[in-house]
Amino acid sequence: MMESNNCFPNERTYNELIAGFCKKNVHKAMAFLDKMLELKLVPNVVTYNSLIHGQCKMGQLDNAFRLLEMMKENGLVPDQWTYSVLIDSLCKVDRIEEARNLFDSLKEKSLKANEVIYTALIDGYCKVGKIEDANYLLDRMITQGCLPNSCTYNAIIDGLCNMKNMKEALSTVKKMAGIGVKPTVDTYTILIKWMLKEGDFDHAHGTLDQLISSGCQPDVLTYTAFIRAYCGSGRLKEAEDMMIRMKEEGVFPDSLTYTLLLDAYGCLGLMHSAFDVLKCMFDAGCEPSHHTYSILFKYLLKDRGTKDDSPAVNLVSNGMLFDHADVWKSMEFDTALELFEKMRQHGCVPNANTYGKLIIGLCKVGHFVVVQKLFDHMRDQGISPGEDAYNSLLNCFCELGMYDDAMIVVDLMIKSSQLPYLDSYRQLICGLYDQGDKEKVDTLFANLLRCGYSSDEVAWKILIDGLLKKGLADRCSELLSIMEKMGCQLHPNTYSLLIEGIDGA
């Protein structure tokens, strides 16, 4: 559109587009990187930082590190932000040693760790119970002239509470206040959460009062901690009062807050009230999660007199803790129809999100018979599945070896302008090769390349992480040839990885 009006986008335009798409659709963001290179525009550090952050948010750490290598090969120097994102993401998946190695490498790169990098690693150590390592880093941080902030201390406090060392956690709060770092709402909420876990409601309320008197305002996490504790101990009236209080204070409940209250009503057999909570969620524009729906199914199964040896019913009788997977396994199609009817009775019209969350929950346990009926029913109602629901269905077909059905789903997605995840494509292509359906793979792969994915990302996810890891070097070479014939341009680093993998097989 811009080009047709003789307005040609520059690097800044593409950086803004990439940053925007990285929030929700990193595949499209990667495709814009390809477009930049095609137009001879030069990506800069900002470009790569956005993409690395986007890949990390999607849990695609391998892709993030491949982008790091591309960045360096293009003569760009990664900055503190680049490494803080990577270190934080490694810590979030408990790859602490790799995070520490990356942290230690900063010195030889002439980069000084800032408070964000230190805090990410300190939090990582605390999450795995290595408080001594976290405290060592904290001391080193201060020695290096890098001042800890409230996030740094919050990580330490949470780690101490997790180790059931509340005394030291409270001492740390005093210490941070003593050096001019003001405790935040997150600081107090961490303490409240752990006090409530220990059943210490008095101290939790005292800490809430302290939070307010310090000038902070409780947020949704603070209130949800109380609601969780009250619901879990059967103090429903107090949970309701806390919900009213948070709304009066202008704090909006989130999906978890509502779901906790809904579960508490269901546990007491108050299904009418549980559906009233669901109606409140719909009215507030708060999307129920598939956990919300699994809780409703749990109690519907109980009310319908499911056999006593049903996992769902046995878990209901044990209180609010239960295994969501067992509920989805116990569910039948008519249970879903019953849910829809009860929703309508309470003014909640089942929508794409409702069907999508049910499909995701059922696909997670491979309950395909119900998934297929639900999917057909959804389309009969004129409701188009969302991207997540389609991809869950696609993965479900692949895991069951139903590759022809999976290809139909791919076609449906493309016709409705929704792109399958590359992980789904990888699973499908590898499965078709296992069945010896080379011609289907060639057709599928060629169609995939026309959909606007990044060529590098296709090579990473399907050729390198898929075929080469399965030892299918010949097949990898064939698909690489298709990419070359269709004019796909690969970054030299990606091409080298492919050739090394093919030659080394």
Secondary structure, 3 states (H helix, E strand, C coil): CCHHHCCCCCHHHHHHHHHHHHCCCHHHHHHHHHHHHHCCCCCCHHHHHHHHHHHHHCCCHHHHHHHHHHHHHCCCCCCHHHHHHHHHHHHHCCCHHHHHHHHHCCHHHCCCCCHHHHHHHHHHHHHCCCHHHHHHHHHHHHHCCCCCCHHHHHHHHHHHHHCCCHHHHHHHHHHHHHCCCCCCHHHHHHHHHHHHHCCCHHHHHHHHHHHHHCCCCCCHHHHHHHHHHHHHCCCHHHHHHHHHHHHHCCCCCCHHHHHHHHHHHHHCCCHHHHHHHHHHHHHHCCCCCHHHHHHHHHHHHHHCCCCCCCHHHHHHHCCCCCCHHHHHHHCCHHHHHHHHHHHHHCCCCCCHHHHHHHHHHHHHCCCHHHHHHHHHHHHHCCCCCCHHHHHHHHHHHHHCCCHHHHHHHHHHHHHCCCCCCHHHHHHHHHHHHHCCCHHHHHHHHHHHHCCCCCHHHHHHHHHHHHHHCCCCHHHHHHHHHHHHHCCCCCCHHHHHHHHHHHHCC
